C-alpha cells in the first residue's frame, strides 16, 4: 500500500520546471509473535523517473521525519537512496 504525501515543483539548473510526487509506502510484516508496518518512500518525477526505498523503518515518527526532510528539500528520485543512507 502507498499514500501520496506531497507534490513539490522546482526549477533545475537549466531553468526547466520539474515536479516531484512523494509517497509513503507501507508493507505489513507478520511473524508468529508480532505484526507491524514497515515504512518506505517512493519519489516519482512527473514525466520522468521514479525510485523506491522500501522497508526503511517501523517507526511512524521516524518515517515522518524522513518524509519531511525529503519534501522540504525537494529531493528527486536520483537522490533518494543517498539521502536515506545518510539519514540512517
DOMARRO-696356 format. One record per residue: x, y, z of N, C-alpha, C in turn; residue in one letter. Coordinates in nm, 3 decimals, always signed. Layout:
N
+---------+---------+---------+---------+----------+---------+---------+---------+---------+------+
|  n_east | n_north |    n_up | ca_east | ca_north |   ca_up |  c_east | c_north |    c_up | type |
+---------+---------+---------+---------+----------+---------+---------+---------+---------+------+
|       X |       Y |       Z |       X |        Y |       Z |       X |       Y |       Z |    a |
...
+---------+---------+---------+---------+----------+---------+---------+---------+---------+------+
This chain:
88
+---------+---------+---------+---------+----------+---------+---------+---------+---------+------+
|  n_east | n_north |    n_up | ca_east | ca_north |   ca_up |  c_east | c_north |    c_up | type |
+---------+---------+---------+---------+----------+---------+---------+---------+---------+------+
|  +0.084 |  -0.116 |  +0.000 |  +0.000 |   +0.000 |  +0.000 |  +0.090 |  +0.124 |  +0.000 |    x |
|  +0.039 |  +0.232 |  -0.058 |  +0.112 |   +0.357 |  -0.052 |  +0.014 |  +0.473 |  -0.046 |    x |
|  +0.064 |  +0.585 |  +0.010 |  -0.016 |   +0.706 |  +0.022 |  +0.064 |  +0.823 |  -0.032 |    x |
|  +0.000 |  +0.905 |  -0.114 |  +0.067 |   +1.025 |  -0.164 |  +0.071 |  +1.127 |  -0.051 |    x |
|  +0.189 |  +1.179 |  -0.024 |  +0.210 |   +1.272 |  +0.086 |  +0.218 |  +1.416 |  +0.037 |    x |
|  +0.289 |  +1.440 |  -0.073 |  +0.308 |   +1.577 |  -0.119 |  +0.353 |  +1.579 |  -0.264 |    x |
|  +0.343 |  +1.697 |  -0.322 |  +0.398 |   +1.726 |  -0.454 |  +0.474 |  +1.857 |  -0.443 |    x |
|  +0.592 |  +1.861 |  -0.498 |  +0.672 |   +1.983 |  -0.498 |  +0.723 |  +2.010 |  -0.639 |    x |
|  +0.734 |  +2.137 |  -0.671 |  +0.782 |   +2.180 |  -0.802 |  +0.902 |  +2.271 |  -0.782 |    x |
|  +0.999 |  +2.258 |  -0.870 |  +1.118 |   +2.343 |  -0.862 |  +1.175 |  +2.361 |  -1.003 |    x |
|  +1.271 |  +2.449 |  -1.013 |  +1.342 |   +2.467 |  -1.140 |  +1.483 |  +2.412 |  -1.123 |    x |
|  +1.528 |  +2.337 |  -1.223 |  +1.664 |   +2.283 |  -1.215 |  +1.764 |  +2.388 |  -1.260 |    x |
|  +1.891 |  +2.350 |  -1.269 |  +1.997 |   +2.444 |  -1.303 |  +1.983 |  +2.503 |  -1.444 |    x |
|  +1.911 |  +2.434 |  -1.529 |  +1.888 |   +2.483 |  -1.666 |  +1.761 |  +2.565 |  -1.678 |    x |
|  +1.689 |  +2.580 |  -1.567 |  +1.565 |   +2.656 |  -1.568 |  +1.442 |  +2.575 |  -1.603 |    x |
|  +1.458 |  +2.444 |  -1.620 |  +1.346 |   +2.357 |  -1.653 |  +1.265 |  +2.329 |  -1.527 |    x |
|  +1.132 |  +2.340 |  -1.538 |  +1.045 |   +2.310 |  -1.426 |  +1.032 |  +2.159 |  -1.409 |    x |
|  +1.050 |  +2.114 |  -1.285 |  +1.039 |   +1.972 |  -1.252 |  +0.940 |  +1.956 |  -1.138 |    x |
|  +0.862 |  +1.849 |  -1.143 |  +0.761 |   +1.824 |  -1.040 |  +0.782 |  +1.684 |  -0.984 |    x |
|  +0.794 |  +1.676 |  -0.851 |  +0.816 |   +1.550 |  -0.782 |  +0.696 |  +1.516 |  -0.695 |    x |
|  +0.658 |  +1.388 |  -0.696 |  +0.550 |   +1.337 |  -0.613 |  +0.611 |  +1.243 |  -0.509 |    x |
|  +0.572 |  +1.262 |  -0.384 |  +0.628 |   +1.187 |  -0.271 |  +0.522 |  +1.093 |  -0.214 |    x |
|  +0.560 |  +0.967 |  -0.199 |  +0.468 |   +0.865 |  -0.150 |  +0.527 |  +0.792 |  -0.030 |    x |
|  +0.443 |  +0.763 |  +0.068 |  +0.479 |   +0.678 |  +0.180 |  +0.435 |  +0.537 |  +0.143 |    x |
|  +0.527 |  +0.442 |  +0.148 |  +0.492 |   +0.302 |  +0.120 |  +0.479 |  +0.229 |  +0.253 |    x |
|  +0.383 |  +0.137 |  +0.258 |  +0.357 |   +0.063 |  +0.382 |  +0.348 |  -0.086 |  +0.348 |    x |
|  +0.438 |  -0.162 |  +0.405 |  +0.436 |   -0.308 |  +0.394 |  +0.400 |  -0.364 |  +0.531 |    x |
|  +0.315 |  -0.464 |  +0.531 |  +0.278 |   -0.528 |  +0.657 |  +0.362 |  -0.654 |  +0.674 |    x |
|  +0.420 |  -0.666 |  +0.792 |  +0.504 |   -0.781 |  +0.821 |  +0.447 |  -0.854 |  +0.942 |    x |
|  +0.445 |  -0.986 |  +0.930 |  +0.389 |   -1.066 |  +1.039 |  +0.484 |  -1.182 |  +1.068 |    x |
|  +0.508 |  -1.200 |  +1.195 |  +0.583 |   -1.316 |  +1.243 |  +0.490 |  -1.389 |  +1.339 |    x |
|  +0.528 |  -1.505 |  +1.389 |  +0.441 |   -1.575 |  +1.482 |  +0.405 |  -1.494 |  +1.607 |    x |
|  +0.491 |  -1.400 |  +1.644 |  +0.467 |   -1.325 |  +1.768 |  +0.442 |  -1.176 |  +1.748 |    x |
|  +0.452 |  -1.126 |  +1.624 |  +0.448 |   -0.982 |  +1.604 |  +0.387 |  -0.947 |  +1.469 |    x |
|  +0.313 |  -0.838 |  +1.465 |  +0.260 |   -0.783 |  +1.341 |  +0.295 |  -0.635 |  +1.341 |    x |
|  +0.357 |  -0.586 |  +1.233 |  +0.392 |   -0.444 |  +1.229 |  +0.389 |  -0.392 |  +1.085 |    x |
|  +0.391 |  -0.260 |  +1.075 |  +0.400 |   -0.195 |  +0.946 |  +0.544 |  -0.148 |  +0.926 |    x |
|  +0.595 |  -0.169 |  +0.807 |  +0.729 |   -0.128 |  +0.773 |  +0.718 |  -0.021 |  +0.665 |    x |
|  +0.769 |  +0.099 |  +0.693 |  +0.750 |   +0.214 |  +0.607 |  +0.868 |  +0.238 |  +0.514 |    x |
|  +0.837 |  +0.283 |  +0.394 |  +0.937 |   +0.320 |  +0.296 |  +0.892 |  +0.444 |  +0.222 |    x |
|  +0.968 |  +0.482 |  +0.119 |  +0.941 |   +0.604 |  +0.043 |  +0.955 |  +0.577 |  -0.105 |    x |
|  +0.867 |  +0.640 |  -0.184 |  +0.881 |   +0.641 |  -0.330 |  +0.872 |  +0.785 |  -0.376 |    x |
|  +0.963 |  +0.824 |  -0.464 |  +0.959 |   +0.956 |  -0.527 |  +0.948 |  +0.936 |  -0.676 |    x |
|  +0.850 |  +1.001 |  -0.737 |  +0.829 |   +0.992 |  -0.882 |  +0.834 |  +1.131 |  -0.942 |    x |
|  +0.911 |  +1.146 |  -1.047 |  +0.913 |   +1.273 |  -1.119 |  +0.807 |  +1.267 |  -1.228 |    x |
|  +0.725 |  +1.370 |  -1.235 |  +0.621 |   +1.373 |  -1.336 |  +0.686 |  +1.373 |  -1.474 |    x |
|  +0.650 |  +1.272 |  -1.554 |  +0.707 |   +1.259 |  -1.687 |  +0.851 |  +1.210 |  -1.688 |    x |
|  +0.897 |  +1.156 |  -1.576 |  +1.037 |   +1.112 |  -1.567 |  +1.052 |  +0.985 |  -1.487 |    x |
|  +1.162 |  +0.977 |  -1.417 |  +1.197 |   +0.855 |  -1.344 |  +1.132 |  +0.851 |  -1.207 |    x |
|  +1.145 |  +0.735 |  -1.143 |  +1.099 |   +0.719 |  -1.006 |  +1.194 |  +0.623 |  -0.936 |    x |
|  +1.196 |  +0.633 |  -0.803 |  +1.280 |   +0.544 |  -0.724 |  +1.210 |  +0.515 |  -0.592 |    x |
|  +1.223 |  +0.392 |  -0.545 |  +1.161 |   +0.349 |  -0.420 |  +1.266 |  +0.289 |  -0.328 |    x |
|  +1.258 |  +0.324 |  -0.202 |  +1.337 |   +0.258 |  -0.098 |  +1.235 |  +0.202 |  +0.003 |    x |
|  +1.210 |  +0.071 |  -0.004 |  +1.111 |   +0.011 |  +0.086 |  +1.172 |  -0.023 |  +0.222 |    x |
|  +1.085 |  -0.050 |  +0.317 |  +1.124 |   -0.107 |  +0.447 |  +1.238 |  -0.032 |  +0.514 |    x |
|  +1.221 |  +0.098 |  +0.532 |  +1.324 |   +0.181 |  +0.595 |  +1.314 |  +0.172 |  +0.747 |    x |
|  +1.191 |  +0.179 |  +0.800 |  +1.172 |   +0.180 |  +0.945 |  +1.031 |  +0.134 |  +0.980 |    x |
|  +1.015 |  +0.086 |  +1.102 |  +0.882 |   +0.052 |  +1.152 |  +0.826 |  +0.165 |  +1.239 |    x |
|  +0.901 |  +0.272 |  +1.254 |  +0.860 |   +0.385 |  +1.337 |  +0.788 |  +0.491 |  +1.253 |    x |
|  +0.663 |  +0.519 |  +1.288 |  +0.587 |   +0.623 |  +1.218 |  +0.651 |  +0.760 |  +1.240 |    x |
|  +0.705 |  +0.785 |  +1.357 |  +0.768 |   +0.913 |  +1.386 |  +0.892 |  +0.932 |  +1.300 |    x |
|  +0.973 |  +0.829 |  +1.289 |  +1.098 |   +0.840 |  +1.210 |  +1.069 |  +0.857 |  +1.060 |    x |
|  +0.970 |  +0.785 |  +1.007 |  +0.941 |   +0.800 |  +0.864 |  +0.883 |  +0.937 |  +0.836 |    x |
|  +0.809 |  +0.993 |  +0.932 |  +0.758 |   +1.129 |  +0.917 |  +0.873 |  +1.229 |  +0.911 |    x |
|  +0.974 |  +1.210 |  +0.995 |  +1.092 |   +1.296 |  +0.993 |  +1.162 |  +1.288 |  +0.858 |    x |
|  +1.180 |  +1.167 |  +0.807 |  +1.246 |   +1.148 |  +0.678 |  +1.164 |  +1.210 |  +0.566 |    x |
|  +1.036 |  +1.185 |  +0.565 |  +0.950 |   +1.239 |  +0.460 |  +0.954 |  +1.392 |  +0.460 |    x |
|  +0.952 |  +1.452 |  +0.577 |  +0.961 |   +1.598 |  +0.588 |  +1.093 |  +1.648 |  +0.530 |    x |
|  +1.202 |  +1.581 |  +0.561 |  +1.332 |   +1.617 |  +0.507 |  +1.333 |  +1.610 |  +0.354 |    x |
|  +1.278 |  +1.503 |  +0.299 |  +1.275 |   +1.485 |  +0.154 |  +1.191 |  +1.592 |  +0.084 |    x |
|  +1.071 |  +1.615 |  +0.138 |  +0.979 |   +1.711 |  +0.077 |  +1.032 |  +1.854 |  +0.090 |    x |
|  +1.077 |  +1.891 |  +0.209 |  +1.125 |   +2.028 |  +0.232 |  +1.246 |  +2.062 |  +0.146 |    x |
|  +1.328 |  +1.962 |  +0.116 |  +1.449 |   +1.986 |  +0.037 |  +1.431 |  +1.948 |  -0.110 |    x |
|  +1.310 |  +1.915 |  -0.149 |  +1.273 |   +1.882 |  -0.288 |  +1.373 |  +1.782 |  -0.347 |    x |
|  +1.392 |  +1.672 |  -0.275 |  +1.481 |   +1.565 |  -0.321 |  +1.413 |  +1.490 |  -0.435 |    x |
|  +1.487 |  +1.467 |  -0.543 |  +1.433 |   +1.394 |  -0.657 |  +1.463 |  +1.246 |  -0.647 |    x |
|  +1.411 |  +1.169 |  -0.742 |  +1.432 |   +1.023 |  -0.740 |  +1.579 |  +0.983 |  -0.739 |    x |
|  +1.661 |  +1.055 |  -0.812 |  +1.804 |   +1.019 |  -0.821 |  +1.876 |  +1.034 |  -0.688 |    x |
|  +1.831 |  +1.124 |  -0.603 |  +1.898 |   +1.146 |  -0.475 |  +1.840 |  +1.070 |  -0.358 |    x |
|  +1.730 |  +0.999 |  -0.379 |  +1.661 |   +0.934 |  -0.268 |  +1.749 |  +0.835 |  -0.192 |    x |
|  +1.812 |  +0.744 |  -0.262 |  +1.894 |   +0.640 |  -0.194 |  +2.006 |  +0.702 |  -0.111 |    x |
|  +2.073 |  +0.804 |  -0.165 |  +2.183 |   +0.869 |  -0.092 |  +2.132 |  +0.940 |  +0.034 |    x |
|  +2.020 |  +1.009 |  +0.022 |  +1.965 |   +1.079 |  +0.138 |  +1.924 |  +0.979 |  +0.246 |    x |
|  +1.860 |  +0.871 |  +0.206 |  +1.819 |   +0.768 |  +0.304 |  +1.941 |  +0.706 |  +0.371 |    x |
|  +2.043 |  +0.675 |  +0.293 |  +2.166 |   +0.616 |  +0.351 |  +2.230 |  +0.711 |  +0.452 |    x |
|  +2.237 |  +0.840 |  +0.421 |  +2.294 |   +0.938 |  +0.514 |  +2.207 |  +0.954 |  +0.638 |    x |
|  +2.075 |  +0.949 |  +0.619 |  +1.979 |   +0.968 |  +0.727 |  +1.984 |  +0.853 |  +0.827 |    x |
|  +2.006 |  +0.731 |  +0.775 |  +2.012 |   +0.615 |  +0.863 |  +2.138 |  +0.620 |  +0.946 |    x |
+---------+---------+---------+---------+----------+---------+---------+---------+---------+------+
